[in-house]
Amino acid sequence: MRTSASCHSLENSALSLPARLHAEEAAKHLGFQPHDIPVLIAKKLLKPLGSPAPNAPKYFAAVQILELAQDIQWLDRATRATVFHWKEKNARKHNLGRRKIGNAPLPCQSNQECSS
């Protein structure tokens, strides 16, 4: 539940911003990195205005961005989604490096000598 003071501060913040924000501006106001915005869109935690093509610039309603920035539950869900995304992506990247490449054997996993 919002208090009248928080409504006034939200209205004052919205007056100093343009009605639409680029993804980079939205990221800044939400406390995320610009590369996290596509993750939040994919997880349906953030919706761009209109129906932009996948490769088109994304715009967001400033009023909605400011509301989300004050919503602790949304911030928690969004943070968990981005952390999980990058953790999974980094794990996939590191696992690809451990695969056998061509005929080269994998490095030994222990201090014992490799037996060929």
N, C-alpha and C positions, 0 to 999 in steps of 0.2 A: 504494500500500500504506500503510495507516495504522499508525502506531506506537502503542504502548500509551498514551503520554502524550496523543496526539491523541484517542484513544478516550475517555479519562477526561475530557478537557476537553469533548468533545462530549456525554458523558453528564451532566456537571455543568451545561452550558448548557441541555440539554433539561429537566433537573429544575426549573429556574427559570421555564420557560415553560409555558403551558397546552398541552394536546395538540393543539388546533386553533388556527390563526392566521387572522385575517381577511386579505384581500388587502393592506390597508395595512400590517399588521404583517409579512406575508411580504416585501413590498417593502422595508421598512426593514431586515430581517435579511439580505436578499440584496444590498442596496446599489443598488436600483433605485427609481424613482419609482412611486407607485401607478398612474399612467396607463400604465406599461409592462407591468403584470401581464396585462391582456387580450391584449397583443401576444404575450407568452410563452406564454399558453394557446393562442392561435390557431396559433402555430408549433409546437405540441406539445412545447415545452420545459418546461412546467410543467403539472401535472395537478391540478385541484382534487379534494377528497374527494367521493365520491358521484357523482351525475350531475345537477348543478344546472342549472336552466333558464337560458337565456342572460341573463335579467334578474335572476336570483336572486343573493344574496350568495355569494361563493366562500370556502371554507375550505380550508386546506392543513395537512398533517401537519407539526408543528413539527420532528420528527426529520428528515424529508426536507428541509425548508427548511435546517436547520443543515448537513446533509450537502452539499447543493448549494452552500451558501455557502463550503465548503472545497474544492470541485471546480473547479480552475483551467480545465480544458477546457470544462466546462459554462458557467462564467462567461464564457469567451471566446465561445462559440457564442451565448449569450443576449445579450451585449453587441452582437455583430455583427448579430443579428436585430433588436434594437430600433433600432440606428443606421440600418440599412437601411430599416426601416419608416418612421421619422420623416423620413428623407431623401426617400423616395418620396412620402410624403404631402405634405410641404412643396413638393416639385417640382410635384405636381399642382395644389396651391393656387395657386402662382405662375403656372403655365401658364394657368390659367383666367382670370386677370386680364389676360393678353395677347391674348385672343381679341377679335375684332371684336364690339362690342356694338351691336345695332341697325344703324342706317345710319351710325354714327360711324366715321370712318376710323381706322386704327391710327396711332399716333404714328410719326414718321420714325425710321428705324433708324440714320441717319448724319447728318452735318452738312449734307448737301445738302438743298435745299428739296424739299418734297413736291410731286409733280406730280399733280394731280387729273384 
